[in-house]
């Protein structure tokens, strides 16, 4: 049995101490869940283990022998693979599936003498993760869920001792997630040690053998899963900050119709959508992975422009581009925040003010003081935790990055806000802040389209719920009549008039 240990790990960014003497151990054949609120230090600890961060204090050992990882390649050579959450940052869309899956072997030298051999090896790895795809196809043909599994197949392309998975089910359907769990259990049987990072506590309780909870750089809970519970984990994650997530019993007074489409053809699905949103209304758009939610949201924002018009305050508008959407008062928080929602190499100020940069520009020059003052006002209002406003946004936790992705549209003071899976990969504390932002927008008479596969969120604070299936609206439910069963009925292909009470 191989044992991987991190002892007394500390790490600081400037004056901010992120890890404060963390001890963490994972054994071969074990699934050890690493949990914590955004900003707790999970990602920093794993970046140290995977060779992304070199400067830290403490020690990493494998079977008692000290390991020094100066680069990710050093960690890989030691048998440690990291499967990141943002799959598009770890794969190359312009290459084939086979090239992506076998990239590790190719980097290490000319391991393949023919495309046939390379494709055959890729097919074997894809089969191991349950993907029946032609390896010669471009990766760009894959869905987000398929890319996640391609990335895991890539990790399995070399002999590994330990695998780190960061929110691996965030983009997967229930069926795909169940298959992933079966793959992980097989790896566990083969002696691979798995470090599993997730905010989905039911799957953690089902899959893990041990858990470690971090809060503010300290370990607050570390025990075998059989001795733990969801309640203990949440308390350890939030401590005295424990809040009631879903508390929205207040009645909102709705205004006139703000946004409306009729037989609006979504280019990516070639299906027609009809819906409307009133002033102050939160309309939930439910659906399982692959239902067409993201494609519809992108079409409304002009990222995949449709030829059909939308109506904003009864005014007919053709959204031919994101720029036209923004000028028409539409804001969009996309599902893949690091790929499309933020500029990872820019600071917090620059991300927040990007859509309204003209407000801070005079004679072609940006008025930096004015821009900074306005951005810092919103940083405080949104509760974005950052060492300073000029910090690179890539250094913020996922939850704080999401707040910035939302915040830039608040500066623009639009009318219609489109959210696509806004709580994906963020913890319960950050979710509360996101929900509060959305409710505040509704109170200001903004119209909200809330696309999500999280049924509990839909039931909690949406005024109406539209359920998508196969690119179309399969059902509509008022808040008072919506139940998990009814939503799932429509989401799985059920029809009007056949819903059980």
C-alpha positions in Angstrom: 0.0 0.0 0.0 1.3 3.5 -1.0 0.7 6.4 1.3 0.8 10.0 0.2 1.1 12.6 3.0 1.2 16.4 3.2 2.5 17.6 6.6 2.2 21.0 8.2 1.6 22.7 4.8 1.4 26.5 4.9 1.1 28.9 1.9 0.7 32.6 1.6 -0.1 35.1 -1.1 1.5 38.3 0.0 0.2 39.0 3.5 -2.7 36.7 3.1 -2.1 33.3 4.7 -4.2 30.7 2.8 -3.0 27.4 4.4 -2.1 27.3 8.1 -0.4 24.1 8.9 -2.6 21.5 7.0 -2.0 17.7 7.4 -3.6 15.5 4.8 -3.0 11.8 4.0 -4.5 9.5 1.3 -3.7 5.8 0.9 -3.8 3.7 -2.3 -7.3 2.2 -2.8 -9.0 5.0 -0.8 -11.4 7.8 -1.8 -10.6 10.7 0.4 -13.0 13.7 0.0 -11.6 17.2 0.5 -14.3 19.6 1.3 -14.7 23.2 2.3 -16.3 26.5 1.4 -14.8 28.5 -1.5 -11.7 30.2 -0.3 -11.1 27.5 2.4 -7.8 26.5 0.8 -8.7 23.3 -1.1 -7.5 24.4 -4.5 -4.3 25.8 -3.1 -3.5 22.6 -1.2 -4.1 20.5 -4.4 -2.1 22.9 -6.6 0.9 22.3 -4.2 0.4 18.6 -4.4 0.1 18.7 -8.3 3.2 20.9 -8.7 1.5 24.2 -9.7 2.7 26.0 -6.6 6.3 25.6 -5.5 6.9 28.0 -2.7 5.3 26.7 0.5 6.4 25.4 3.9 5.8 21.8 5.1 6.6 18.4 3.5 5.2 16.0 1.0 6.1 12.4 1.3 5.3 9.1 -0.4 5.8 6.1 1.8 7.9 8.2 4.1 10.2 9.5 1.3 10.1 13.3 0.8 8.9 14.5 -2.6 9.7 17.9 -4.2 7.4 18.9 -7.0 8.7 22.0 -8.8 6.4 21.5 -11.8 3.2 19.6 -12.7 5.5 17.3 -14.7 7.3 16.3 -11.4 4.0 15.3 -9.8 2.9 13.4 -12.9 6.2 11.5 -12.9 5.5 10.5 -9.3 2.1 9.1 -10.3 -0.2 12.0 -9.4 -2.8 13.2 -11.9 -5.1 16.2 -11.5 -8.5 16.3 -13.3 -9.5 19.9 -13.2 -13.1 21.3 -13.2 -12.7 23.7 -16.1 -12.1 21.0 -18.7 -11.5 23.4 -21.6 -8.4 24.7 -19.9 -6.9 21.2 -19.9 -7.9 20.1 -23.3 -7.1 21.4 -26.8 -10.3 21.8 -28.9 -8.5 22.1 -32.2 -7.0 18.6 -31.8 -8.7 15.2 -32.2 -10.2 13.2 -29.3 -7.3 10.7 -29.7 -4.7 13.4 -29.6 -6.1 14.8 -26.4 -6.5 11.4 -24.7 -3.0 10.3 -25.5 -1.3 13.7 -25.0 0.6 12.6 -21.9 2.4 9.8 -23.9 3.0 12.0 -26.9 4.7 14.7 -24.7 7.0 12.1 -23.2 8.2 11.0 -26.6 7.2 9.4 -29.9 5.2 6.6 -28.3 3.0 6.1 -31.4 4.3 5.1 -34.8 1.0 5.2 -36.6 -2.4 6.9 -36.2 -4.0 3.5 -36.1 -2.1 2.6 -32.9 -2.8 6.0 -31.4 -6.5 5.8 -32.2 -6.7 2.2 -30.9 -5.1 3.2 -27.6 -7.5 6.2 -27.3 -10.5 3.9 -28.0 -9.4 1.6 -25.2 -9.2 4.5 -22.7 -12.5 6.0 -23.9 -14.2 2.6 -23.4 -12.8 2.5 -19.9 -14.8 5.7 -19.0 -17.8 4.6 -21.0 -17.5 6.8 -24.0 -18.3 5.2 -27.4 -16.8 7.9 -29.6 -14.7 7.9 -32.8 -11.3 8.9 -31.5 -10.4 10.6 -34.8 -13.2 13.2 -34.4 -12.2 16.8 -33.3 -12.7 17.4 -29.6 -14.9 20.3 -30.5 -17.6 17.8 -31.5 -17.8 16.7 -27.8 -20.4 18.0 -25.3 -19.2 19.5 -22.0 -20.0 16.2 -20.2 -18.1 14.2 -22.8 -15.1 16.4 -22.4 -15.1 15.8 -18.7 -14.8 12.0 -19.4 -12.2 12.6 -22.1 -10.1 14.4 -19.5 -10.4 11.4 -17.1 -9.4 9.1 -19.9 -6.4 11.3 -20.5 -5.4 10.9 -16.9 -5.7 7.1 -17.2 -3.4 7.1 -20.2 -0.4 6.6 -17.9 0.3 4.5 -14.8 -1.0 6.5 -11.9 -0.9 6.0 -8.1 -3.2 8.9 -7.1 -5.8 10.9 -8.9 -7.2 14.3 -7.8 -10.7 15.1 -9.1 -12.1 18.7 -8.8 -15.9 18.8 -9.0 -15.9 16.0 -11.6 -19.7 15.7 -11.8 -20.5 19.4 -12.1 -21.2 18.9 -15.9 -22.5 15.4 -15.8 -26.1 14.0 -15.9 -27.2 11.6 -13.1 -26.6 8.7 -15.5 -23.1 9.9 -16.5 -22.2 10.6 -12.8 -23.3 7.1 -11.8 -21.1 5.7 -14.5 -18.2 7.9 -13.3 -18.6 6.5 -9.8 -18.4 3.0 -11.2 -15.1 3.9 -13.0 -13.8 5.4 -9.8 -14.7 2.3 -7.8 -12.8 0.1 -10.3 -9.8 2.4 -10.0 -10.1 2.1 -6.2 -10.1 -1.7 -6.5 -7.0 -1.4 -8.7 -5.2 0.4 -5.8 -5.5 4.0 -7.1 -5.8 6.6 -4.3 -8.5 9.2 -5.1 -8.7 12.7 -3.7 -12.3 13.9 -4.4 -13.3 17.5 -4.3 -17.0 18.2 -4.5 -19.8 20.4 -3.1 -22.4 17.7 -3.7 -22.5 16.1 -0.3 -24.8 13.2 -1.1 -22.3 11.8 -3.6 -19.4 12.4 -1.1 -21.3 10.4 1.5 -21.9 7.6 -1.1 -18.5 7.4 -2.6 -15.9 8.4 0.0 -14.1 6.4 2.6 -12.6 9.4 4.5 -13.3 13.1 4.6 -11.3 16.2 5.4 -12.9 19.6 5.8 -11.0 22.9 5.5 -12.1 26.3 6.7 -10.0 29.4 6.5 -6.9 27.4 5.9 -7.4 25.1 8.9 -8.7 21.5 9.2 -12.0 21.6 11.0 -13.0 18.0 10.5 -11.1 14.8 9.5 -12.6 11.4 10.0 -13.8 8.1 8.3 -17.1 8.6 6.4 -18.9 6.1 8.5 -18.5 8.3 11.5 -19.6 11.5 9.7 -22.9 13.1 8.5 -24.1 15.8 6.2 -24.9 18.0 9.2 -21.4 17.6 10.7 -19.8 18.4 7.4 -21.9 21.6 6.7 -21.2 22.8 10.3 -17.5 22.2 9.8 -17.5 24.0 6.5 -19.4 27.1 7.7 -19.1 27.1 11.5 -20.9 30.1 12.9 -21.7 31.3 9.3 -24.3 28.5 8.9 -27.2 30.0 7.1 -30.6 28.9 5.8 -30.0 28.7 2.0 -33.6 28.5 0.8 -35.7 31.1 2.5 -37.8 33.0 0.0 -41.3 33.1 1.2 -41.9 36.7 0.4 -44.4 37.6 -2.3 -43.0 39.7 -5.2 -45.2 42.2 -7.0 -44.7 41.6 -10.7 -44.9 44.3 -13.3 -45.5 44.4 -17.0 -44.0 41.9 -19.5 -40.3 42.8 -19.8 -38.9 40.1 -22.1 -40.8 37.9 -24.6 -40.1 35.5 -27.4 -42.6 33.6 -29.6 -41.5 30.7 -31.8 -37.9 31.8 -31.3 -35.7 29.4 -33.2 -32.6 28.4 -31.3 -29.8 27.8 -33.9 -27.9 25.1 -32.0 -31.0 22.9 -31.3 -33.2 24.0 -34.3 -36.1 24.0 -32.0 -38.6 26.9 -31.3 -39.1 28.4 -27.9 -41.9 30.7 -26.6 -41.6 32.3 -23.1 -42.0 35.6 -21.3 -40.6 37.3 -18.2 -42.3 40.1 -16.2 -40.7 42.9 -14.3 -39.5 41.5 -10.9 -40.1 37.9 -12.0 -37.7 35.0 -11.6 -38.4 32.4 -14.2 -36.6 29.1 -13.7 -35.7 27.1 -16.8 -35.2 23.4 -15.7 -33.8 20.5 -17.6 -31.3 17.7 -17.4 -27.9 17.8 -19.0 -28.4 17.9 -22.8 -31.9 19.4 -22.6 -30.9 22.5 -24.5 -30.7 25.0 -21.7 -27.3 26.4 -22.4 -28.0 26.6 -26.2 -31.2 28.6 -25.5 -29.5 31.0 -23.1 -26.7 31.6 -25.6 -29.2 32.3 -28.4 -31.0 34.9 -26.2 -27.7 36.7 -25.6 -26.7 36.6 -29.3 -23.7 34.3 -28.7 -25.3 31.9 -31.1 -27.5 34.5 -32.9 -31.0 33.6 -34.1 -32.8 35.3 -37.1 -35.9 35.7 -34.9 -36.6 38.8 -32.8 -37.1 39.2 -29.1 -39.3 41.8 -27.4 -37.9 43.9 -24.6 -40.5 46.3 -23.0 -42.7 45.5 -26.1 -40.0 46.8 -28.4 -38.9 44.4 -31.2 -35.2 43.8 -31.2 -33.0 41.4 -33.2 -30.1 40.2 -31.0 -27.5 39.6 -33.6 -24.5 39.6 -31.3 -23.6 39.8 -27.6 -22.8 43.5 -28.1 -26.4 44.1 -29.4 -27.7 42.1 -26.3 -25.7 44.3 -23.9 -26.9 47.6 -25.6 -30.5 46.2 -25.4 -30.2 45.7 -21.7 -29.5 42.0 -21.5 -26.8 40.5 -19.2 -25.6 36.9 -19.3 -23.7 34.9 -16.7 -22.6 31.7 -18.6 -22.1 28.2 -17.2 -18.4 28.1 -17.9 -17.3 31.2 -16.0 -13.5 30.7 -16.5 -14.0 30.2 -20.2 -16.6 32.8 -21.0 -17.7 34.7 -17.8 -14.4 36.3 -16.6 -11.0 37.3 -18.0 -8.8 35.1 -15.8 -5.6 37.1 -16.6 -7.1 40.4 -15.6 -7.7 41.9 -12.2 -11.0 42.3 -10.3 -11.5 45.9 -11.3 -11.0 45.2 -15.0 -13.5 42.3 -14.9 -16.2 44.3 -13.2 -15.9 47.4 -15.4 -15.5 45.7 -18.8 -19.1 46.1 -20.1 -19.3 49.7 -19.0 -15.7 50.9 -19.8 -17.1 53.8 -21.8 -18.4 55.3 -18.5 -14.8 55.7 -17.3 -13.2 56.8 -20.6 -12.5 60.4 -21.6 -10.7 61.4 -24.8 -9.8 57.8 -25.3 -8.1 57.4 -21.9 -9.5 55.3 -19.0 -10.0 57.4 -15.8 -8.4 54.9 -13.5 -9.4 56.5 -10.2 -13.0 56.8 -11.1 -13.0 53.2 -12.4 -11.4 51.9 -9.2 -13.7 53.8 -6.9 -16.8 52.4 -8.7 -15.4 48.8 -8.8 -14.5 48.9 -5.1 -18.0 50.0 -4.2 -19.4 46.9 -5.9 -16.7 44.7 -4.5 -17.9 45.7 -1.0 -21.6 45.5 -2.0 -21.2 42.0 -3.5 -19.0 40.7 -0.7 -16.2 39.7 -3.1 -13.4 38.4 -0.9 -10.1 39.6 -2.4 -6.8 40.8 -0.9 -7.1 44.0 -3.0 -9.1 45.2 -5.9 -6.1 45.0 -8.2 -5.6 41.2 -7.5 -5.8 39.0 -10.6 -9.2 37.4 -10.6 -7.6 34.0 -11.2 -6.4 34.0 -7.6 -9.9 34.3 -6.2 -12.0 31.3 -5.2 -14.7 30.0 -7.5 -17.5 31.6 -5.6 -15.9 35.0 -5.7 -15.1 34.7 -9.4 -18.8 34.0 -9.9 -19.8 37.1 -7.9 -17.6 39.1 -10.2 -19.1 37.5 -13.3 -22.5 38.6 -12.0 -21.3 42.0 -10.7 -20.2 43.3 -14.1 -23.8 43.2 -15.3 -25.0 45.1 -12.2 -22.7 48.0 -13.2 -24.3 48.0 -16.6 -27.8 48.3 -15.0 -29.5 46.1 -17.6 -33.1 45.0 -17.7 -33.0 41.3 -18.3 -30.5 38.9 -16.6 -29.8 35.4 -17.9 -28.1 33.0 -15.5 -26.9 29.6 -16.8 -26.1 27.2 -13.9 -24.9 30.1 -11.7 -24.2 27.9 -8.6 -22.1 25.3 -10.5 -19.0 24.5 -8.5 -19.5 26.9 -5.6 -20.2 26.2 -1.9 -23.3 26.8 0.2 -22.0 30.1 1.5 -21.3 31.5 -1.9 -24.7 30.2 -3.1 -26.4 32.3 -0.5 -24.7 35.4 -1.8 -25.6 34.6 -5.4 -29.3 34.0 -4.4 -29.3 37.3 -2.6 -28.0 39.1 -5.7 -30.7 37.6 -7.8 -33.5 38.4 -5.3 -32.2 42.0 -5.1 -32.4 42.3 -8.9 -36.0 41.0 -8.8 -36.9 43.6 -6.2 -35.5 46.3 -8.5 -38.0 45.1 -11.2 -35.4 43.3 -13.3 -36.4 40.2 -15.2 -34.5 37.0 -14.4 -34.1 33.8 -16.5 -32.6 31.2 -14.3 -31.3 28.1 -16.2 -30.4 25.2 -13.9 -30.5 21.5 -13.3 -30.6 22.0 -9.5 -34.3 21.3 -8.7 -34.0 22.4 -5.1 -33.0 25.9 -6.2 -35.9 26.1 -8.7 -38.4 25.2 -6.0 -36.9 27.6 -3.6 -37.2 31.0 -5.2 -38.5 30.9 -8.8 -42.0 32.4 -9.5 -42.5 30.1 -12.4 -40.7 27.1 -13.7 -40.4 26.1 -17.4 -39.1 22.6 -18.0 -37.0 21.8 -21.1 -36.7 18.4 -22.8 -34.9 17.8 -26.1 -34.6 21.5 -26.9 -38.3 22.3 -26.3 -40.4 23.6 -23.4 -42.1 20.4 -22.1 -44.0 21.9 -19.2 -44.8 25.0 -17.2 -45.4 25.1 -13.4 -46.4 27.9 -11.0 -44.4 28.1 -7.8 -47.3 26.9 -5.7 -47.8 23.7 -7.8 -44.2 22.8 -8.6 -42.8 19.6 -7.0 -39.7 17.6 -7.7 -41.8 14.8 -9.2 -43.6 17.1 -11.6 -40.4 18.8 -12.8 -38.7 15.4 -13.3 -41.8 14.2 -15.2 -41.4 16.9 -17.8 -37.6 16.8 -17.8 -37.6 13.1 -18.7 -40.1 13.4 -21.6 -43.5 13.4 -19.9 -46.3 15.4 -21.4 -49.0 17.9 -20.2 -52.0 16.3 -18.6 -50.2 13.2 -17.4 -48.6 14.5 -14.2 -49.3 12.6 -11.0 -50.2 14.7 -8.0 
